[in-house]
């Protein structure tokens, strides 16, 4: 894919959902076909320090995000990885984190949770925002049926 002799790079966003797991599988398969590396990117947003009557521990929140991120990658890919995989977990807005990670990439792969129009209007859609603003081609993987 890259024309400058460097290794192609596929970025994939994961969030623990079935569609993101399907996106990770798809990205690794595509990267194997292309001879590309895969950057697996996860993002987590911190809960406000005072969330209702409880105080949130940011360190514990970061550790929980890391544990879930690592667990998802291991469940989907296992130990036998057909391509070079780089992992990146970042605190921040998921769409912003993915768009930044995809800068200079050959392909961005994201899952779609399949929310309806109403939920998408209220919540926004990471996949839609990535498709509209990414500097590289975007593949949106639908949830498995």
N, C-alpha and C positions, 0 to 999 in steps of 0.2 A: 503494500500500500504506500509506504513512504518512498519517495523518489530520490532521497539523498543518501541511500545506502545504510541508513540506520534501521534498527529493528522497529517494526510496526508496534504500536501500543494501543491496546483495547482497555478502556476504562469501564467498569461495571459498578453500579450502585446497589448496595444491599441494605435491607431494613428488617429482616426476619420474616417477611411475608412469603407466602408460597410463590407469588409472582417474582419476587426478588431472587428466590432460590432458583427458579426456572431461568431467570436472566443470567445468573452466575453460571449455570450449566451451559447455556447457549453461548455466552461470551468465551468460556474456556474452549468449547468445541470450535468456535469460529477462529479463535487465536491459534489453535493447533493447525487449522487449515492454512492460515496466513503466515505461520512462523512468527507470530507476534507474542509479546508479553502481555500479561493481564494485571492491571491495577484494580484491586478490589477496594472500593471506597465505602465507608460507612460514616454517617453523621448522626450526632445526637445533640439535642437541644437541652440545655440545663433548665431544670425547674427553678422558678424564683426561690430565693433563699427562704422566704416565708410563704409557704403554700398552705394557706388556711391556718389551722391551729398548730401545725407542726413546722419544725425547722428542718430543711433539707441539707444533708451532708454532701457537698459537691464532690468530695473524694470518693465516697461510696457510690455516688451516681456515675462517676467516670469509670470506676472499677466494674460496675454492673454492665455498663455499655460495652466495655472491652470484653468481658466474659461472653456476652451474647454475640458479639461480632465474631470472636474466635470460634465459638461453638457453631455458628451458622456456616462458616467457611469449612470447618472440619467435617460437619455433617454432609455438606454438599460435595466437597472435593475429596475428602479422605486424605490418605498419605500419598497416593499415586497421582501426581499432578503432571499432565502431559505437556504443560507449558510453564514458563517461569511466572510466578505469581508474587506480586508485591501487595502488601496490605497497608491500608491507611484509614485510621479512624480519627475523625475530626469533630470537635465541638463546633456546631454552627447550624445554620439553616440548611437542610438537605439539598435543595436546589442550588443554592449558592456554592456549597461545598463541591457538588458534582460538576457544576459549570467551571469552577476553578481547576479542578482535577483534570477535566477534559481538554483544557487549553493545550493545544499542540498534539493532542491524541489523534489517532486515525479513526476511532470509532468510540461512541459512548453507548452503553447498553443499560437500560433501566427497565424495571418491572412496572406494571400498571395494576393497581389494586382493583380496577374496574368499578370504581364508585360511579354512581349515576350523575347526571347533570346537576342536580340540586346539591348533592354533597360536594361535588367538584367546585361549584360556585362558592360554597361556604368555606371549604377547606383549602382550595387551590389544588393544583395538581403538579407534583414534582416532575412527572414525565412530560406533561404538556409544556411546562416552563423550560425544561431542558431541550425539548424538540424545537421550541421557538428561538432559543437564545444560544445554543451550543455552537461552537466554532468548527465542529466536525459533524459528520453524519451521526444520526441517532437511531437506534433500534429500540422499539418499545415491545417488551415481551408481555403478553397477556397472561392472566392467571391460568394455571392448568384447569381443564374442565373435569 
